Amino acid sequence: MTVFRLIRGVAAIAMVCLTGAACTSTTAPSAADSGIRDLEFRTETFSGTLQVNGSGFYSFFVGQAGPAELTLAAIQTPGGAALSTPVGIGVGVPSGTGCPRTTSKVASPGLTAQLTVTLNPGTYCVAVFDAGNLTSSVTFAMRFRHP
């Protein structure tokens, strides 16, 4: 009986030592251990001519969930003169030959993003449209950054 108690006692001490050693580790997990990847962003441009009461769109693919930024960079006359005329911009999901917008706003050209949305992986479109302010056709340039 005493040998059995001795073996059980040694086993208990060994378990306490092993458990204690495992619990005192000071090594933090690395980013590689977490399974989380850094977002990789792409910047794309979309430009063209926008007619009075018209619209246009450009489709793109998002491979990783994250924020997307849309910037209306420029509006110009066909001759190249800069305009500050506000037009509509938006993000949506392409359908047939259109781009039904899920988010949109009227914006004037600028150097910073006027519209930011969070997108999941999939196919999306950015759109530009006359919000009722155009009296003649204009050229436009948009920049969008997405994962």
Protein Blocks (a to p, Z undefined) as FASTA:
>chain_A
ZZmmmmmmmmmmmmmmmmmmmmmpcbdcdfklnopacdddddddddddddehiacddddd
dfbgcddddddfbdcdfkopacfbdcdddddddehjbccdfbdcdddddfbdfbdcddde
dddddddddehlacbdcddddddddZZ
